[in-house]
Amino acid sequence: MLIAHRIALDPNNAQATYLARASGTARFAYNWALAEWKRQYEAWKADNSLPKPSQAALRRQLNAVKREQFPWMLEVTKNAPQMAIIQLGQAFQNFFAGRARYPQFRKKGVHDRFTLTNDQFDIDGSRIRIPNLGF
């Protein structure tokens, strides 16, 4: 059983900017990985000696190029792009198992989101503080 908490945040301007950057970075990584997945899958269909795309390989590929090609990605938590690509891999697993439709590109302003893993939350009265984000 999965348990999740939905938390309403009341960020100040700097925090809101950070959250927007993190969700934008996650969206970019997801869309980049989806485009790469399509490209690599078509290449694999044409030549079966090439590797099939996978979320792990795409994460490694993005990590190898992001410092030079996308240095702005380093301004937010590494979990944002990492988890977005993992979620894309899960979306493809669900698609191939017949449980979901083919993954679609994410659009700005439509369910903007990013995922944090292994972060410690401090509860201070009625506020939740995420130390590494300054909340």
N, CA, C and O of each residue as an XYZ file, in Angstrom:
540
protein
N       0.843     -1.171      0.000
C       0.000      0.000      0.000
C       0.890      1.236      0.000
O       1.840      1.341      0.777
N       0.564      2.162     -0.882
C       1.293      3.428     -0.946
C       0.592      4.457     -0.088
O      -0.634      4.569     -0.104
N       1.361      5.190      0.645
C       0.821      6.264      1.472
C       1.505      7.549      1.046
O       2.729      7.610      0.938
N       0.708      8.567      0.808
C       1.249      9.861      0.408
C       0.528     10.947      1.183
O      -0.578     10.754      1.689
N       1.177     12.075      1.260
C       0.581     13.231      1.919
C       0.544     14.375      0.922
O       1.535     14.651      0.247
N      -0.571     15.022      0.834
C      -0.684     16.219      0.018
C      -0.588     17.396      0.972
O      -1.368     17.508      1.918
N       0.363     18.263      0.719
C       0.648     19.370      1.630
C       0.488     20.679      0.871
O       1.065     20.855     -0.202
N      -0.277     21.576      1.417
C      -0.401     22.917      0.829
C       0.732     23.772      1.375
O       0.900     23.903      2.587
N       1.499     24.345      0.474
C       2.612     25.196      0.874
C       2.221     26.665      0.703
O       1.388     27.009     -0.135
N       2.828     27.501      1.500
C       2.626     28.941      1.393
C       4.006     29.579      1.218
O       4.529     30.209      2.138
N       4.595     29.408      0.015
C       5.966     29.885     -0.174
C       6.038     31.397     -0.340
O       5.096     32.038     -0.806
N       7.196     31.954      0.060
C       7.442     33.367     -0.228
C       7.889     33.456     -1.694
O       7.934     32.437     -2.383
N       8.220     34.657     -2.178
C       8.557     34.830     -3.598
C       9.764     34.008     -4.021
O       9.743     33.387     -5.083
N      10.815     33.992     -3.211
C      12.024     33.234     -3.551
C      11.724     31.742     -3.596
O      12.192     31.035     -4.489
N      10.953     31.271     -2.642
C      10.607     29.855     -2.617
C       9.706     29.485     -3.793
O       9.872     28.424     -4.394
N       8.755     30.355     -4.122
C       7.872     30.096     -5.264
C       8.671     30.024     -6.561
O       8.378     29.210     -7.437
N       9.680     30.882     -6.674
C      10.550     30.855     -7.849
C      11.304     29.531     -7.922
O      11.418     28.931     -8.990
N      11.818     29.080     -6.776
C      12.539     27.808     -6.735
C      11.619     26.651     -7.133
O      12.003     25.792     -7.926
N      10.410     26.634     -6.583
C       9.468     25.560     -6.902
C       9.126     25.562     -8.388
O       9.019     24.499     -8.999
N       8.954     26.746     -8.973
C       8.676     26.834    -10.405
C       9.854     26.325    -11.224
O       9.665     25.636    -12.227
N      11.072     26.663    -10.798
C      12.267     26.159    -11.495
C      12.369     24.634    -11.389
O      12.680     23.955    -12.367
N      12.105     24.111    -10.203
C      12.193     22.666    -10.002
C      11.155     21.933    -10.850
O      11.467     20.913    -11.465
N       9.932     22.441    -10.886
C       8.916     21.771    -11.697
C       9.220     21.937    -13.187
O       8.949     21.030    -13.974
N       9.775     23.076    -13.578
C      10.174     23.265    -14.973
C      11.316     22.348    -15.368
O      11.341     21.824    -16.482
N      12.260     22.153    -14.459
C      13.377     21.235    -14.716
C      12.869     19.805    -14.843
O      13.320     19.058    -15.711
N      11.932     19.424    -13.980
C      11.354     18.078    -14.054
C      10.617     17.885    -15.379
O      10.754     16.847    -16.027
N       9.833     18.896    -15.778
C       9.094     18.810    -17.048
C      10.066     18.702    -18.215
O       9.863     17.893    -19.121
N      11.126     19.520    -18.198
C      12.116     19.472    -19.271
C      12.761     18.086    -19.348
O      12.884     17.519    -20.434
N      13.174     17.539    -18.201
C      13.827     16.228    -18.180
C      12.886     15.147    -18.706
O      13.301     14.285    -19.480
N      11.621     15.190    -18.289
C      10.634     14.212    -18.747
C      10.468     14.304    -20.264
O      10.501     13.288    -20.958
N      10.291     15.524    -20.776
C      10.098     15.709    -22.218
C      11.356     15.349    -22.999
O      11.271     14.744    -24.068
N      12.514     15.714    -22.476
C      13.779     15.354    -23.129
C      13.908     13.836    -23.206
O      14.258     13.288    -24.251
N      13.622     13.161    -22.093
C      13.745     11.700    -22.050
C      12.719     11.036    -22.954
O      13.027     10.027    -23.589
N      11.511     11.573    -23.029
C      10.492     11.005    -23.914
C      10.918     11.129    -25.376
O      10.761     10.183    -26.147
N      11.451     12.277    -25.760
C      11.936     12.465    -27.133
C      13.102     11.518    -27.427
O      13.163     10.917    -28.500
N      14.027     11.387    -26.468
C      15.152     10.467    -26.643
C      14.671      9.020    -26.723
O      15.170      8.238    -27.532
N      13.698      8.671    -25.877
C      13.146      7.313    -25.880
C      12.581      6.994    -27.262
O      12.857      5.932    -27.819
N      11.791      7.914    -27.813
C      11.206      7.706    -29.143
C      12.305      7.543    -30.190
O      12.250      6.639    -31.025
N      13.306      8.429    -30.136
C      14.397      8.374    -31.114
C      15.166      7.070    -31.014
O      15.437      6.425    -32.027
N      15.520      6.676    -29.786
C      16.296      5.455    -29.590
C      15.481      4.205    -29.920
O      16.033      3.224    -30.419
N      14.186      4.228    -29.648
C      13.335      3.073    -29.953
C      13.209      2.889    -31.464
O      13.251      1.764    -31.963
N      13.052      4.009    -32.195
C      12.995      3.921    -33.661
C      14.328      3.409    -34.216
O      14.340      2.614    -35.156
N      15.438      3.854    -33.648
C      16.756      3.376    -34.082
C      16.902      1.888    -33.790
O      17.463      1.152    -34.602
N      16.401      1.432    -32.630
C      16.473      0.017    -32.274
C      15.623     -0.827    -33.229
O      16.029     -1.922    -33.619
N      14.442     -0.317    -33.606
C      13.584     -1.059    -34.545
C      14.277     -1.223    -35.896
O      14.116     -2.248    -36.559
N      15.046     -0.214    -36.304
C      15.764     -0.275    -37.574
C      17.008     -1.152    -37.487
O      17.412     -1.753    -38.483
N      17.617     -1.231    -36.307
C      18.854     -2.002    -36.120
C      18.828     -2.615    -34.722
O      19.142     -1.946    -33.738
N      18.448     -3.900    -34.640
C      18.301     -4.570    -33.344
C      19.608     -4.769    -32.595
O      19.592     -5.236    -31.455
N      20.739     -4.430    -33.200
C      22.000     -4.530    -32.466
C      22.174     -3.341    -31.513
O      22.990     -3.396    -30.593
N      21.413     -2.276    -31.732
C      21.462     -1.120    -30.838
C      20.674     -1.426    -29.568
O      19.745     -2.233    -29.598
N      21.032     -0.795    -28.461
C      20.292     -1.066    -27.216
C      18.901     -0.430    -27.245
O      18.691      0.618    -27.854
N      17.959     -1.092    -26.571
C      16.633     -0.511    -26.377
C      16.753      0.605    -25.349
O      17.612      0.538    -24.470
N      15.915      1.626    -25.441
C      15.973      2.687    -24.428
C      15.478      2.182    -23.074
O      14.634      1.289    -23.005
N      16.007      2.758    -22.009
C      15.562      2.431    -20.652
C      15.701      3.688    -19.801
O      16.489      4.580    -20.118
N      14.929      3.752    -18.717
C      15.010      4.946    -17.874
C      16.389      5.081    -17.243
O      16.887      6.196    -17.088
N      17.012      3.972    -16.879
C      18.344      4.046    -16.264
C      19.372      4.596    -17.257
O      20.203      5.431    -16.900
N      19.310      4.124    -18.496
C      20.247      4.605    -19.520
C      19.998      6.075    -19.836
O      20.945      6.833    -20.051
N      18.731      6.482    -19.867
C      18.420      7.880    -20.145
C      18.866      8.793    -19.001
O      19.314      9.914    -19.242
N      18.747      8.320    -17.767
C      19.240      9.110    -16.627
C      20.744      9.297    -16.724
O      21.255     10.394    -16.499
N      21.457      8.219    -17.063
C      22.916      8.327    -17.223
C      23.271      9.281    -18.362
O      24.200     10.081    -18.247
N      22.526      9.187    -19.457
C      22.780     10.041    -20.613
C      22.561     11.512    -20.265
O      23.377     12.360    -20.627
N      21.468     11.824    -19.566
C      21.214     13.210    -19.177
C      22.289     13.702    -18.204
O      22.771     14.827    -18.329
N      22.659     12.868    -17.247
C      23.700     13.264    -16.291
C      25.019     13.563    -16.995
O      25.777     14.430    -16.559
N      25.292     12.847    -18.083
C      26.544     13.048    -18.804
C      26.580     14.372    -19.565
O      27.658     14.922    -19.793
N      25.413     14.891    -19.961
C      25.399     16.100    -20.794
C      24.877     17.342    -20.081
O      25.054     18.449    -20.589
N      24.238     17.195    -18.919
C      23.550     18.353    -18.339
C      24.495     19.461    -17.881
O      24.114     20.630    -17.946
N      25.690     19.157    -17.428
C      26.609     20.215    -16.995
C      26.984     21.132    -18.150
O      27.111     22.342    -17.961
N      27.163     20.573    -19.341
C      27.564     21.384    -20.488
C      26.379     21.925    -21.265
O      26.382     23.089    -21.666
N      25.355     21.088    -21.487
C      24.237     21.506    -22.323
C      23.117     22.204    -21.558
O      22.451     23.087    -22.098
N      22.909     21.812    -20.308
C      21.804     22.355    -19.518
C      22.271     22.735    -18.111
O      21.759     22.183    -17.137
N      23.221     23.655    -17.973
C      23.771     23.966    -16.643
C      22.735     24.526    -15.674
O      22.920     24.419    -14.462
N      21.659     25.115    -16.168
C      20.598     25.643    -15.313
C      19.906     24.538    -14.518
O      19.258     24.823    -13.510
N      20.030     23.289    -14.951
C      19.422     22.174    -14.217
C      20.083     21.981    -12.860
O      19.479     21.408    -11.953
N      21.317     22.451    -12.712
C      22.052     22.273    -11.472
C      21.593     23.241    -10.379
O      22.040     23.138     -9.237
N      20.706     24.178    -10.718
C      20.228     25.168     -9.749
C      19.136     24.613     -8.835
O      18.764     25.258     -7.855
N      18.623     23.431     -9.147
C      17.559     22.834     -8.329
C      17.990     21.442     -7.877
O      19.014     20.921     -8.321
N      17.202     20.852     -6.996
C      17.508     19.518     -6.491
C      17.655     18.510     -7.618
O      16.908     18.543     -8.596
N      18.623     17.617     -7.474
C      18.845     16.610     -8.512
C      17.683     15.628     -8.600
O      17.545     14.910     -9.591
N      16.844     15.597     -7.560
C      15.690     14.700     -7.585
C      14.680     15.085     -8.653
O      13.978     14.217     -9.171
N      14.590     16.369     -8.997
C      13.580     16.814     -9.961
C      13.738     16.107    -11.312
O      12.783     15.473    -11.763
N      14.895     16.185    -11.978
C      15.015     15.476    -13.258
C      15.111     13.965    -13.093
O      14.586     13.215    -13.916
N      15.776     13.519    -12.039
C      15.954     12.083    -11.823
C      14.603     11.378    -11.674
O      14.347     10.375    -12.339
N      13.746     11.904    -10.805
C      12.459     11.268    -10.568
C      11.536     11.409    -11.778
O      10.707     10.531    -12.018
N      11.660     12.486    -12.540
C      10.834     12.642    -13.739
C      11.135     11.530    -14.744
O      10.217     10.987    -15.358
N      12.412     11.189    -14.913
C      12.777     10.132    -15.857
C      12.368      8.768    -15.311
O      11.947      7.902    -16.078
N      12.483      8.562    -14.006
C      12.010      7.314    -13.398
C      10.503      7.177    -13.620
O      10.018      6.087    -13.925
N       9.759      8.280    -13.469
C       8.318      8.240    -13.698
C       8.002      7.941    -15.160
O       7.018      7.261    -15.452
N       8.824      8.441    -16.080
C       8.637      8.106    -17.492
C       8.847      6.612    -17.715
O       8.093      5.980    -18.454
N       9.872      6.048    -17.075
C      10.095      4.608    -17.179
C       8.903      3.815    -16.668
O       8.527      2.806    -17.263
N       8.302      4.266    -15.564
C       7.109      3.602    -15.038
C       5.934      3.761    -15.992
O       5.131      2.840    -16.148
N       5.828      4.929    -16.634
C       4.754      5.152    -17.606
C       4.893      4.191    -18.782
O       3.895      3.666    -19.277
N       6.131      3.959    -19.232
C       6.332      3.000    -20.321
C       6.051      1.571    -19.862
O       5.506      0.784    -20.636
N       6.407      1.213    -18.625
C       6.064     -0.109    -18.105
C       4.558     -0.309    -18.123
O       4.076     -1.363    -18.538
N       3.809      0.697    -17.673
C       2.354      0.612    -17.670
C       1.797      0.538    -19.090
O       0.826     -0.176    -19.338
N       2.405      1.271    -20.023
C       1.970      1.233    -21.415
C       2.180     -0.164    -22.005
O       1.267     -0.731    -22.604
N       3.382     -0.713    -21.833
C       3.678     -2.018    -22.411
C       2.876     -3.138    -21.751
O       2.644     -4.178    -22.368
N       2.450     -2.936    -20.499
C       1.617     -3.925    -19.808
C       0.135     -3.749    -20.151
O      -0.700     -4.532    -19.698
N      -0.197     -2.731    -20.945
C      -1.579     -2.507    -21.342
C      -2.421     -1.785    -20.301
O      -3.648     -1.767    -20.398
N      -1.773     -1.193    -19.309
C      -2.507     -0.500    -18.242
C      -2.664      0.995    -18.486
O      -3.396      1.662    -17.754
N      -1.994      1.533    -19.500
C      -2.032      2.984    -19.727
C      -1.783      3.281    -21.200
O      -1.338      2.420    -21.959
N      -2.077      4.505    -21.582
C      -1.799      4.951    -22.944
C      -0.326      5.335    -23.066
O       0.394      5.425    -22.072
N       0.101      5.558    -24.298
C       1.479      5.953    -24.570
C       1.762      7.279    -23.872
O       0.938      8.191    -23.941
N       2.905      7.410    -23.203
C       3.227      8.663    -22.494
C       3.225      9.869    -23.438
O       3.660      9.784    -24.586
N       2.727     10.980    -22.923
C       2.638     12.224    -23.688
C       3.589     13.262    -23.091
O       3.971     13.172    -21.924
N       3.959     14.233    -23.898
C       4.793     15.318    -23.414
C       4.021     16.132    -22.380
O       2.809     16.316    -22.496
N       4.736     16.612    -21.373
C       4.126     17.458    -20.344
C       4.144     18.900    -20.820
O       5.083     19.345    -21.480
N       3.080     19.623    -20.467
C       2.942     21.016    -20.882
C       3.085     21.945    -19.686
O       2.659     21.627    -18.576
N       3.687     23.088    -19.933
C       3.878     24.083    -18.879
C       2.533     24.556    -18.345
O       1.619     24.870    -19.108
N       2.430     24.601    -17.035
C       1.214     25.091    -16.407
C       0.108     24.065    -16.266
O      -0.951     24.375    -15.721
N       0.330     22.845    -16.747
C      -0.675     21.788    -16.636
C      -0.150     20.734    -15.672
O       0.705     19.924    -16.029
N      -0.660     20.752    -14.466
C      -0.242     19.816    -13.419
C       1.273     19.847    -13.205
O       1.915     18.799    -13.135
N       1.842     21.055    -13.101
C       3.273     21.186    -12.835
C       3.605     20.464    -11.543
O       2.885     20.586    -10.552
N       4.704     19.706    -11.555
C       5.046     18.919    -10.381
C       6.502     18.480    -10.457
O       7.126     18.479    -11.517
N       7.011     18.110     -9.299
C       8.290     17.422     -9.198
C       8.252     16.610     -7.924
O       7.441     16.866     -7.033
N       9.134     15.627     -7.842
C       9.121     14.696     -6.725
C      10.410     14.821     -5.933
O      11.495     14.945     -6.501
N      10.277     14.785     -4.614
C      11.432     14.747     -3.718
C      11.491     13.368     -3.086
O      10.460     12.808     -2.714
N      12.689     12.820     -2.962
C      12.867     11.537     -2.287
C      13.887     11.697     -1.178
O      14.791     12.529     -1.264
N      13.740     10.912     -0.158
C      14.696     10.877      0.955
C      14.943     12.249      1.575
O      16.050     12.532      2.033
N      13.931     13.094      1.592
C      14.077     14.402      2.240
C      13.444     14.347      3.616
O      12.402     13.721      3.814
N      14.086     15.009      4.559
C      13.560     15.050      5.929
C      12.679     16.264      6.094
O      13.060     17.365      5.698
N      11.506     16.082      6.673
C      10.569     17.163      6.907
C      10.516     17.432      8.403
O      10.383     16.501      9.198
N      10.619     18.689      8.789
C      10.468     19.090     10.184
C       9.111     19.760     10.334
O       8.754     20.632      9.542
N       8.356     19.357     11.343
C       7.065     19.976     11.594
C       7.237     20.974     12.723
O       7.646     20.619     13.829
N       6.920     22.228     12.431
C       7.058     23.321     13.392
C       5.682     23.945     13.559
O       5.298     24.833     12.798
N       4.951     23.483     14.543
C       3.581     23.960     14.729
C       2.720     23.497     13.578
O       2.554     22.295     13.369
N       2.169     24.437     12.826
C       1.323     24.085     11.686
C       2.094     24.180     10.375
O       1.505     24.044      9.303
N       3.401     24.410     10.445
C       4.215     24.545      9.234
C       5.123     23.339      9.056
O       5.602     22.758     10.030
N       5.349     22.978      7.828
C       6.289     21.903      7.498
C       7.507     22.560      6.886
O       7.392     23.360      5.958
N       8.674     22.223      7.407
C       9.920     22.820      6.939
C      10.720     21.760      6.210
O      10.930     20.667      6.735
N      11.175     22.077      4.987
C      12.050     21.210      4.208
C      13.406     21.884      4.214
O      13.619     22.836      3.462
N      14.342     21.413      5.053
C      15.615     22.129      5.252
C      16.393     22.427      3.977
O      16.886     23.545      3.823
N      16.524     21.469      3.054
C      17.372     21.701      1.895
C      16.724     22.624      0.871
O      17.387     23.034     -0.082
N      15.433     22.967      1.042
C      14.791     23.929      0.165
C      14.588     25.262      0.847
O      14.125     26.214      0.218
N      14.922     25.350      2.109
C      14.769     26.595      2.841
C      13.342     26.898      3.263
O      13.026     28.043      3.585
N      12.480     25.901      3.267
C      11.086     26.109      3.675
C      10.968     25.933      5.167
O       9.876     26.065      5.719
